Structure formats: structure tokens, C-alpha cells
Amino acid sequence: MFTRPALILSIAAVLASTLLAQSPAPAREATADLSGVHLFFTDSGGNGEPVVFVHAATGSSRVWEYQRPVFAKRGYRVITYDRRGYGRSVADASGPQPGTGADDLNALIDYLKIDRVHLVGTAAGGFVAWDYALSFPKRLRSLVVANSIGGVQDPEYQAAMQRLRTPDFLAMSPDMRELGPAYRVSNPTGADRWRELERTARPTSAQPPAQTFRNKVTFSLLETIAVPTLLMTGDADMYAPPPIMRMFAAHVKGSKAVVIPEAGHSGYWEQPEFFNRTVLEFISRH
């Protein structure tokens, strides 16, 4: 028979082993040797439906630290990667340059022998997500585009973007442009971590030319998308405020639009619980 201290220690050991068993395994980190690029990625593995996250221009695969464990614990196979020119991905001069973000993503999905994915793109990663949805719609289970101006080329839209991105706005530091005031005030530690990830997002070596797109994205072209689509933005996003998101929602049939409260241009980081809950609820239906 256990003594009381031994019983408590035994129960604690059982609880610890149970929690350990329930915790997702550490993600595999590797490099895919693709056409023109050695693409760094992380992959939680498993048999769950794959969810691929595409980072912003101010980040790399490291920025998804609030998403990886949560989505993996829910049973999804979580994949993040450094886009060409970011993080630990290295362009291969012997291959074609600069390539397109959509083709790099499709090559990675092929490399991982995956059929269809849930795709989540934020900010500039949303440009890649739209281009991918237009180019390879049969590879998608669902599409989430958050805090993104989307790369739409319609003249009227471009004029609206110029009204938003004034010289004074562009002269601000990345954190002032992209983190909402509520977050900078309430979470200085998180803001410092975001700044660190932004500073280290691009290697110091010479950068390849900016990637191009497979499609000239227009609102009329977005009307052809039939993939289940969730649109999100922050209520304090100065790049893509709610009226911009509603423009996209008006052209993507059946899309759902959600405003993230007290968030700027990095909703996944500033309000991760809200972001994760909303995305998980959406992709679970598709």
C-alpha cells in the first residue's frame, strides 16, 4: 500500500506521463532541395490534415511559435517554411531565379508528398496564398488570408493603397507600422520578441531579386476562387484595415470575414488565442 507522500508522487508521475503523451512531438526541421532554392521547413508530421503557414515580409517560419503547438495538439500536421530570401532558405544560383512564391510552395508540397492542404497566409504571405489558390486550387482544402493587401492590381485599388501608404507611413519603423497600439502598450515583452524576429528574418548576405507571381491578381480574377476562404484583419491594421478586407470579401464568393479586436497588422502574433480559435473553427469545417 502506498503511503500518502508515495501516493501523491505516483499520481503526479501518472499525470506527467499523460501530459507528455498528449503533447505534440517536436517538429522536424529540414531543407528541401528544390528548383533554384534550398527551402528550410518545419513539419510536425503525423497523419492529420496538413496546415501550411506562409509568413509575412517582416518574418520567417519562426514567427509561428504561437500556432505550431496549438494546431499540432488539435491533430493537424503543421508545416511552416522560410520563403525564398528569408530565414534559413538559401537561393541556389544554379537554378532559376527568382521564381514565384506559389511555385516554391507547390514544389514543397510535392516534396512532402502531400495531396491537399489548408493554407494560411499573413500579410505578404497572403500574396503567395492568393496566387497559389488561383494557380493550384485543387491542392487546397481551405484558404485563410490574414492582414493582407493581397497584391491586387486594379487601378482603383492601387490608388486606395497609395492613400494608405503615404511617405510618412512608410518612414515609420516596422513595429510602428505593423503592431497595433494596444499590443505595444499591453505586451512590451511580446513586442520586443516580434522586433527580434523581424530583425533576423532576412539573412545579411546578398538577396535574390524579389519573386514574381504566376497571375496578375485582380478582383475579377479573385471571383473565380471556389475554395472555402476565411479573411481576417485587425481593427487597428494600418496596412489592411477592415474596409480593405471587405473589398476582398465582396469578390470572393462565400468567403467569411472576421475582424481581430485590438490588433494591428500581425493578428496571428498580437491576438494568437483569437486567431487560432477562429482559424481552427473554420478549417475544421472543411
ZICORCOR-V20397 format. One record per residue. N is the residue number from 1. PHI is phi in whole degrees, -180 to 180 (999 if undefined). Layout:
{{N:PHI} {N:PHI}}
//
This chain:
{{1:999} {2:-73} {3:-73} {4:-59} {5:-62} {6:-66} {7:-64} {8:-63} {9:-65} {10:-66} {11:-62} {12:-62} {13:-65} {14:-65} {15:-62} {16:-63} {17:-67} {18:-66} {19:-63} {20:-64} {21:-67} {22:-82} {23:-76} {24:-66} {25:-67} {26:-58} {27:-69} {28:-73} {29:-112} {30:-157} {31:-125} {32:-96} {33:-86} {34:-112} {35:-68} {36:83} {37:-159} {38:-99} {39:-96} {40:-77} {41:-148} {42:-121} {43:-146} {44:-74} {45:73} {46:92} {47:-102} {48:-72} {49:-63} {50:-74} {51:-123} {52:-108} {53:-106} {54:-118} {55:-81} {56:-81} {57:-71} {58:-100} {59:-151} {60:-149} {61:-62} {62:-65} {63:-72} {64:-89} {65:-66} {66:-84} {67:-101} {68:-52} {69:-67} {70:-68} {71:-70} {72:-65} {73:-64} {74:-81} {75:98} {76:-86} {77:-87} {78:-100} {79:-124} {80:-126} {81:-155} {82:-90} {83:-63} {84:-55} {85:93} {86:-125} {87:52} {88:-99} {89:-81} {90:-127} {91:-67} {92:-106} {93:-62} {94:-79} {95:-109} {96:-66} {97:-131} {98:-88} {99:72} {100:-119} {101:-61} {102:-66} {103:-69} {104:-60} {105:-63} {106:-65} {107:-65} {108:-65} {109:-63} {110:-63} {111:-58} {112:-84} {113:58} {114:-107} {115:-86} {116:-135} {117:-135} {118:-88} {119:-113} {120:-124} {121:-122} {122:-119} {123:52} {124:-64} {125:-65} {126:-68} {127:-58} {128:-64} {129:-63} {130:-63} {131:-64} {132:-68} {133:-62} {134:-75} {135:-91} {136:-133} {137:-61} {138:-73} {139:-89} {140:-108} {141:-88} {142:-158} {143:-134} {144:-124} {145:-122} {146:-118} {147:52} {148:-126} {149:-84} {150:80} {151:74} {152:-66} {153:-104} {154:-57} {155:-56} {156:-64} {157:-69} {158:-61} {159:-65} {160:-63} {161:-64} {162:-66} {163:-68} {164:-81} {165:-95} {166:-75} {167:-55} {168:-64} {169:-65} {170:-68} {171:-77} {172:-71} {173:-67} {174:-55} {175:-68} {176:-69} {177:-73} {178:-111} {179:-99} {180:-68} {181:-61} {182:-61} {183:-72} {184:-62} {185:-77} {186:-87} {187:-138} {188:-62} {189:-66} {190:-65} {191:-66} {192:-64} {193:-65} {194:-60} {195:-61} {196:-63} {197:-66} {198:-68} {199:-64} {200:-102} {201:-71} {202:-114} {203:-65} {204:-82} {205:-70} {206:-59} {207:-90} {208:-69} {209:-58} {210:-59} {211:-71} {212:-98} {213:-125} {214:-72} {215:-126} {216:-86} {217:-77} {218:-131} {219:-63} {220:-66} {221:-70} {222:-63} {223:-67} {224:-85} {225:-72} {226:-115} {227:-71} {228:-55} {229:-130} {230:-113} {231:-112} {232:-138} {233:-158} {234:-87} {235:-68} {236:-117} {237:-75} {238:-85} {239:-83} {240:-131} {241:-65} {242:-49} {243:-61} {244:-67} {245:-59} {246:-67} {247:-60} {248:-66} {249:-60} {250:-69} {251:-110} {252:-102} {253:-60} {254:74} {255:-72} {256:-110} {257:-119} {258:-134} {259:-98} {260:-87} {261:-73} {262:51} {263:-141} {264:-98} {265:-89} {266:-123} {267:-58} {268:-60} {269:-96} {270:-76} {271:-132} {272:-63} {273:-64} {274:-64} {275:-60} {276:-63} {277:-61} {278:-66} {279:-68} {280:-63} {281:-63} {282:-70} {283:-70} {284:-65} {285:-91} {286:-133}}
//
